[in-house]
Amino acid sequence: MASAHRFLPLLLAALSSAAILYSQKASAQHPGRIHTLYGSDTQGFSGDGGPAADALFSSIRSITMNADGDLFLLDRFNYRIRKIDAATKIVTTIAGNGANASTGDGGLATEASIQASSSIACDSAGNIYFTETTNHIIRRILVSTGIIETFAGTGSSGFSGDNGDRLSAQFNEPTYIAFDSDDNLYVTDFRNDRIRRIAESTGICTTIAGGSESTTFLGDGGLAIDSRFNSPDHLHIDTSDNIFFSTLNRVVKIDAATSLIHTIVGTGEISFNGNGLRGAATNIRPSGIATGPDGAIFISDYNRLRRYDPTADRVFIYAGTMAPGNFREGAVGTSTALDSVLRKVLVMPRGEILFSHSSTIKSITSNGPAPTHRANCAVGRNSVRLIGFNKVNRTGRKQTYESYIKRKKNTRYCYFALRNDSHANNAILARYKLKNRRFKLVVRDDFFQSSNSPVSRRGNSNVFDIDPGAKKIFYMLVKPKFKKRKREKTAILTFRATSLLNSRASDTAKAVFYY
């Protein structure tokens, strides 16, 4: 094997880059590292009129952003809504006087009392909406005047008002809210086991999913209106108006085009059962949902942040660890524990991820600037780099990104090396396919293992979670299915590697075998 390793031809380097994130605490963030942007582990109320980095909050339950980039957060146990200006990073209170009550409709929001709230959202005009869950209403702050008013609900718990006006509708603990691209407002009506919609144009309230309570998720794969579930929570709507919410320890999706509902992540169980599993095989305890610009879904899983890649159908830890521990400021995301429950997740336009963590808002980069080198194909911001060595095989023909091909009886074999040169764990999806049905491909972890126990066969793939600096070697054996040949035959092996941290980052290699 020592001599064979001299011919390791293909190096797939997963390079994770990071964008520079503006913060008054740090001028530049490192790739994949978590930093506290605002707040402190000490709970309290202070800092209005000053830098948000120095302010104190008391349980940040939800965050949202308007079109100007200003952040709004529910300072839950200070009974206030606070704003962080995008340009100055100054924090101010825009609603609530610190009293746990529901008063002040028709007056200035800063003079009103608000109850402990669950969710906050902005419409396209910049108006602020939030739920007063135990008061069974949704309230609105008009950005043009600063006036606060009740937007929906009667203030008494129950279920009524479908196909009627929003102010006449009854809710039973409305928890999370989100807007679609047409400014229709969606609500998780928690105790009524429904998702409801308030139309922007008419103010009419309707049920779009759910009905009577069910201890199991019924109707998976059918129309959302026919489904049944329990206590829906943690609502999110992506840029295509697909609806995501959590129920019964699952993340489910309502397709905007078809109105079909289906589970994308979750088994119904909450105990952690591994990293890199398929969505439907992953135990999860959702406490927040967001989608990235590449279609990835980020899920707060109690004290972890998970990333689901719909293309690969895999769920990986994006921040936090598999075991409990203490948070370490500035550490690589997957090397530090998150010691309290993550709540709202927000993916910023440039890819930075913000999430509320106890009384702080923390950040971690999702992707970064283009790499300084170029590979043999266009890659995304996190690159999977392929390096090939040009050699000439025994027939004198030059191979394309060829690996070292050696003969053992009538079998050709080559080697591929996959290395993670990033600062964090990097999940790599490796796909390989042999473009000739007259040959068989066997892929092994160990060159000397029995040929009866291959890792994968022709046209298959594997996902590998590779530690920083670690290397994964593939042994590719190509065997002909024929015994004799009248003329030279060619088998082309393609190898494609994709970073699951950024599905746009990929590269392809080819090896040509002659017989």
N, C-alpha and C positions, 0 to 999 in steps of 0.2 A: 504493500500500500504506500510506502514511502516514495517509491518511484512514481507511482500513479499520481500522487498529489502534486508532482511537479507540473502535471498537465491539467490542473483544474482550470478550465478555460473561461467559464462564464461567471462573472461576479455580479450579483444583483444587489446593489447597495441601496437600502431604504434610508433615504436622507430626509429627516424631518426638519423643516424650517419653521420659523415663527415670524409673525408680523410684529411690528413695534406698536405697542398699545399705549395710548396716552394715559398718564396717571400722575398725580402730584406726588405719589410716593416713589415712583420709579420712572425713569425716562425711557428705559428699554427693557423689555422682558425677554427671558431666554426661552428657547423652544420647549413647549410642553410643560412649562413650569407654572405653578399656581401662585398668584399673588393676591393679597387683600387690597382692593381698590378703595373701599369706603367702609367706615365703621371700625368697631373694635370688639374683642371678645367680652369686654365689659359692657353690660347693658345699662342704658340710661337715656336721658334726653339732653342734648346740648348741641351747639354748633351752628344754629341757624344764623345765616348771614356770613358764614365763614367757609373755609375749604371743607368739602364733604369728606375728605380723607381723615379729618380730625374730629368729625362729628360722632356722637353716640346715638345709637338706635336701640330699640327694644323689640326683637323678633321681627325681622323683615320677612313678611309672608309672601309678597308678590311684587314683581317689578314689570314695568312696561316702558316703551319708548315712543315718542311722537316723531313726526316727519323731520323735525329739526335736530333730532338726536338727543333731546332732553330726556333724562330718566325720571320716572315717577315710581315711588315705592310706597307700599303699605307698611308704615311703622306701627305694627299691630297693637302692641301694648302701651304705646304712647298715644294711641287713638288719634293718629294724624296721618295725612298723606303729605309726603315731602317730595320736593323736586330738586334734581341735580342738574344745573345748567350745563349744556354741552360745551359751551365756549369757555366759561369761567370756572367750572367745577364747584361753584358755590351752591350750598344747600339752603333751601327755604321751605317753610310750611305753607302749603296751598289750601289745606282743609283740616278742620279739627282744632279744638281748643284744649285737648287733653282729657276731656271728660268722656266716660264710657256711657254714651246716651245717643239718641237719634233725634236731634232737634235742629231747627234753623232753616227749614225749607223756605225758599223765597228770599233768603238773605245771603250775605257774603259767606262763602265756604269757610273762610278763616275764623269766623265767629260762631260757626255751627259746631255741634257735638256729633261725633260719629262713633259707631260701635266697632268692636274688634271685627275686622273685615278679612275676607278670604282671597279676593281676586280683584285685580285692577286692569283696565284696558283703555285704549285710546281709539276714537274713530278717526276718519280721514281728515276731519276739520280740527282735530286736536282736543276735542272735548274729552273729559275724563269720566269714566264710569267705574263704579266699584260695588261690590256686594256687601250688604249688611245681612249676613247669613242668618243669625238668630232673630233678626227683625223681619226676615222674609221679604226683603225688598232689594231693588237695585237703584242706586242713586247716581246722579249726574252733576258734574261741575261744568258750567258753560265757560269756555276759555275766553270768550269776548267780554264777559262781564264779571266773572268770578262768582256768579250766583250758583247756589246748590239747590237741587230739587230732586224729588222722587221721580225716577224714570219708569219703573215698572213695579207691580206688586201692590197689595192692599195693606200690608203690615200685619196680617193675620195668616197663620199657617193653614194650608189646605191645598186642594187641587180643584181649580175651576178656571174658566176664562179662555179655554182654547177656542180659536176662531173669533175672539173678541179683542177689545182694546187692551193694551199692555197695562194700563193703570187699574183695570178691573180684574186682571188675572191674579190668581192665588198661586203662590209658590210655597214649598215646604223645604226651607233651608237651601236657597240658591247658593252655590259655592263658587264655581268658576265661570268666567265669561270670556268670550273672544269674538272678534269681528271677522266677517269674510270680506272679499274685495268690493262688495256692493254696500258695505256698512250695515248689513243685517247682523243683529246681535244674537249670539247663541249662548245658552245657559245650561249648566248642569243642575237640574232640579233634584237635589240629592235625595231627599226623603220621598219624593214622588217617583224616583227611579226612571227619570226621563231626561232626554235632551230636548230643549225647547228653543224655538226661534222667534225673534221679534223682528218683523219686517221693517226695514228703514222707511219705505215709501208710505206704508199704511199704519204702522204701529200695531198690527195684528199679531197676536201670539199663537203659535201652533206647536204641537209635538211632532218632532221628526224621527225620534227613536225611543224605544222603550214603552213601558206601560205598567202593568202590575209587577210587583216585586217577584224576583226569582233568585234563589240561592245558587243557581248555576246559570251560565251564559247560554241562552237559548236563541236560536236563529242565526248562528254563525254561518256566513255565506249567503244569507238571504237578504231581503229588503230590510233596511234599518227600522222602518216603521213597524215591522212584525217581530222585531227582536225583543227579548226580555232579559233584564240584568238587574243588578242591585247596586244602589248608592254610587252613581257615576260621579267622577271627580276629574280634576286636572285636565282641563280642556285646552286644545290647541288647534288652530286652523292654519294650514300652509298657504303658500302663494297661489296654489292651484285650487284652493277652496276645499281640499280634502279635510275632513274633520277627524281629529284624534282625541280620545279620552281614555281614562282608566276606569276599570270596573272589575271587581272580583279578582284582583291581582293579575290583571292583564292590561295591555295597551291594545285598543281596538281602533279600527279605521272605518270611516264611512266615506266611500268613494264619491267624489263630487259628480262624476259623469253618470254613474249607474245607480247611486243610492244604496248600493250593497254594503253590508257591514261584515267585517271579518277580523279575527284576532291576528295581530302581526307579531306580538311578543307576549309570552307568558303562558304558564301552564295552569294557573290558579293557585300555585303554592308560592310561599314567600322565602323559604330557606335557600340560601345561596347554593347553587349546584354546579358551578363551573364557569369558565371563561371561554368564549369562542364557540358556544353552542348555537344551534339554529334557533330562530326566533320562537317557534312553537315549543321548543324543548327547554327554554330558559325560564327558571323561576325568577320572579321579579316582584318588587313591592313599590310600584310607581308613586312618586310624590312630585312629579313635574315632567312636562313633555315639551320639546321644541324640535324644529326641523332646520337643517342646514341648507346652504345654497346648492350643495351637491345631492340633495335628497336624503342624506343621512338623518336618522332620528335620534335625538339625544334624550335620555330618560334619567331623571333623578330616581335612583334606586335606594331610597332611605339614606344611607351614608356613602353612596357611590354614585358616580356619573357613568352611565353606560351609553355606548354608541351602537346603533343598529344600522347595518348596511343592507338596504332592501335588495340590492343586486346579488350580493353574496349570501343573503339570508343568514347573517351571523351577528351575534351580540358580544361586544367586547367591553371590558372596563376601560373607560377613557380618563377617569380621575378617581382617586381613592384606591384602596387595597382590598384584598380578599379577606383580611382579618382586621378586627378593631385596633385602634391605636390613637395616637395624638397627631394633630395637624402640625406640619412643619412648613413655615413660611418660605416660599421660594423654591420648594422642592419640586422635582419632576412629578407630574400629575399622578402617575401610577405607582409612585414610591412613597407617597404620604397618605396616611389615613385622613378621612374627613370625619371629625369626631362628633358631629351633630347632624341632624336631618337636613338634607338639601331640599329646597323647595322649588321656586320658580326658576326655569332655565330660559335664557334669552340669547339667541344667536345674532350677533351684530352684523351689519352689512359687509364688513371686511373679513368676517369669519371668526372674530373673537367671541368666546363664549362667556357670558356672565351668569352667575347663579347666586341665589340668596342662600346664605349659610349662617344660621343663627342670627346674630345681629350685625352681620357683615355682608358685603357684596364682593365676591371674588371673581377673578378672571383666569381663563386659560385659553391659549391660542388654538384655533382649529386648523388653520393653515397659514402659510407665510409667503414671503416674496419668492419670485422665481429663482431657481438655483443658478449659480454662476457658470456651471458647466452645461453642456448639451449632450443628451443621449441620442440614440439613433431614431427616436420618434418624439413627437411632441408630448410632453408630460405636464402634469399639473404643478401646483405649487410645492407639494411634497413630492420629491422625485424618487422613482425606482430606477436606478442607473444600471445599465447593462454594459459590461466591458467584454469584448471578444478578442481572441488572438487568432490571427489568420495563419493557418497552416495548410499544407498541401497533403492530401491523402495519398494512398498507395497507387491510385490510378493517375496521379499527376494533376487532378482537377482541384481547383480552389473551392473550398466550401464557404457557405455564407454563415458568418458568425460561428465558425465551426468549433466543435468540441474535439478533444483528442479521441479519436476512434481507434479502438484496438480490437483485435480478433481473438476469440477463444472458441475453437472449433468453428461452428458456423454462426456464432453469435457475435454481434458488434456491441460495444458498450462505450458510453461516454460519461462524463461527470459534470454536474452543475453545482455551483456553490452559491448559497443565498446568505448574505450577511447583513446584519442590522448595524449601520453606522450612525444611527440617530441617538438622541439623548434619552429616549424612552422606549418602552416595549412597543414593537411594531408588528402588527398582524399582517401577514403576507398571504395573499391567495395565489397559489401556484397552479397553473393549468398547463396540461401537456397533452399533445395529440399527435398520433402518427398517421400521416396521410397516404397510407397504402394498406389496403385490406389483406394483402398477401403476407403481411408481417405482423408480429405481435410485440407489444411494448410492455415491459415489466419495469416498475419503478420501485426501488428499494431504499430503505434507510441504511441498511448494512449490506455492503457488497457481498459478504460471505454468507448471508442468510439463505435459507432454502428457497429455491425458485417457486415453490408451492405456496409461499406466503408473501406475495408482493404487497407493497403499500397500496398501489392502485394500478388499474389496468388501462388499456388504451382509451384515450378520449376522456380522461377523468381529471379530478383536481383535488387538492388538499389545502387546508388552511393551517398555517404555522404561526404561533405566537412566539416571537424571537426576542430574547433579552438584548439590551444594548451591548454591542461588541461581539455578540455570539454569531455563530455560523451554522448553517444547515446545508448538508451535502446530499445531493440526489445522485443515485446511480441508475442510469437509464440503459436497460438491456433491450436490444432489438433482435428478435429471432424470426427467421423466415418460416413460413408455414409450408413451403415447397421443399422438395428434396433435391431436385436438379434444376439447372437453369440453362437455357440455350443462348441467352444474351444477357448483358448486364442489366440488373434491375436497380431501381433507386427508391429509397425510402426517405421521406422528409419528416423530420421531427420538429415540431414547433413547441416552444416553451414560452409562456407568458406569465409574468409576475405583476401583481397589482397590490399596492398598499391599501389596506382597508381603513387606514386613517384618512385617506383621500383617494377615492376610487378613480379620479382622473389621472392619478400618478401610476403609470404602468410602462412596461417595456417588453419587447418580444425578441426572442432568439430563435435561430434555426440551425439545425445540424443535418447534413446530408449524408446518408449512408449508401454506399455502392456495394453491390453483390455481383 
